[in-house]
Amino acid sequence: MNLSRRQMLTSSAAIAAAAACSVLPAAQPPPSALAPEDYKVTNNRIKQSAMGWMLGIPSDILIDACHKMGMAAVESVGDEPARLAHVRELGMHIGYIGSHSYQKGPLDPANHAECEKKLRAGIDLAARYDSQNVITFTGYRVAGISDEQAKTNCIELWKKVIPYAEERKVNLILEILNTRDTTHPMKGHPGYFGDHLDLCIDLIKKVDSPRMKLLFDIYHVQVMDGDVIRHIHQLKDYIAHVHTAGVPGRGELGDWQELNYPAVMKALLDINYTGFVAQEFIPTWPDKVAALRYAVRLCDV
């Protein structure tokens, strides 16, 4: 078939437009597909949590919703003692405790004092409220600091803090973040150093502590490295916490995006994973709690 240059350009533009549309968030499923308002987890083999800040659900509303669903934990609900104590009184856990920012991490020695202070404070808070994990990050690349020096700087800081984490029986969990998505400040993090699993695992191994672990963020892993289920099996000894979100776009979980979340959850069961799986997507549906219920039911395999 012969095409003119104009026809070829028109066809290419149409294909590009279709591809662009394919990565937009899907519409909310029909009401019949949603979990009912009184939904409660039934299998409970995957211990689910919910990341309040990313979901955009006010902390007290989130805690109440998660408790009503029979979920195991919540996270990122602030550090107010009364609220954290309330979570524990309800029989739920705090999935992780925060520390320093993901932008200003230990790859830059100028941040070491601040990172150490915040990590130690996080460890104390985690121990107080019986949380398993304190999150840590590499930070963003800094001009003049090579990759090898960045690794050395990160390891130096974590080795300084890890004995305290060991003493208090708390994990430091290093999160991988993707650097590919440039569409939204929380969908991708261009400039972040720890953007591949191999790099993060190398750093964890060099810290050489049973308390230095990986936060396996399924969304970020898929964007950067893919092969999620095989990676889960390969890294089973390092994974201490898991985050979810739809790919592409970091929206709701469902069969309209490229990850088969029930299969991923079954892979976690296959490796006898006992940590938390936290819903950390950015809701696009008007009812954010309904979106959370939908994701929780999907992952309750």
C-alpha positions, 0 to 999 in steps of 0.5 A: 500500500502506497501512502503519501508523506501527508498520510503517513504523518497523519497516521503517525499523529493518530497513533501517538494520540492513541498512545497518549490516551492509553496512559490516562487514568481509567474512569471509575468502575461501575458501582457493581464493581466497587467493594461495599461500604461495609467491606472487610478483608476476608483472606487477610493473608496479605497484611495491608496498610494504607499511606495516608499522605499519598492517598490524600485521605485525612488521617483520622478518616483513614484510620477509621476506614482501615480499622473498619476494613480489618486492615493490619496497619496505617502509615504516614498519618503524622507523628502526634503521640495521641494519634499513634497511640490510638492506632495501636489501641485499635489493634493496628500497627504503624507500617513505617515511621518517617525520617529525613526527606527523599531529596536531601539524603546521605549521598551528600555529607552536608546532610549527614547530621540532619539525616542521622538526627532524624533517623535516630528520632524515627527509630525511637518513635518506631520502638515506642509504638512497636513499628517495624520500620523507619524509612530512609532514602539516598537523596538526590544527586549533587553536582561534583559527587560521583556515583562511587562517592555517593555510595560511600557517603550513603553507606558511611551514614547508615553504618553509623546509625544501624547499630542503634536500629539493631539495638532497638530492633527496628529496620531501616528500609531504603526505598527505590524511587523512579526517575523516568516519570516527569509528569508529576512531582510524586509520580517520578523523581528525576535526580534521585540516586537510588533509582534501580534495584541493583544499586539499592541492594548493593548499598544494603549489602555493604551496610551488612546488617540484618536491620538494613532492608529494602522498601520494595515499591512495586510502582517504582520498580515496574517503571525502572526495572520491571520483572516484578514477580521475578524480582520479588523471588530474587530479593525475598531476603531483603524486602521488609515493606511493600508499596503499591500503585497502578502503572502507568500514572500511579493511580488506582489498582485495576485491570485497566493498568499493566500490573496484575496485582493479585498475581503480585500478591500471590508472589509475596505469599510464595516467598512467605512475606510477612511484612506489610503491603501499603496502598500508596496510589494517588486516587483519581476517583471522587471517593478516595475511600471507595478507591482504597476499598477497591484496592484492598479487596483486589489485594486480599488474595 
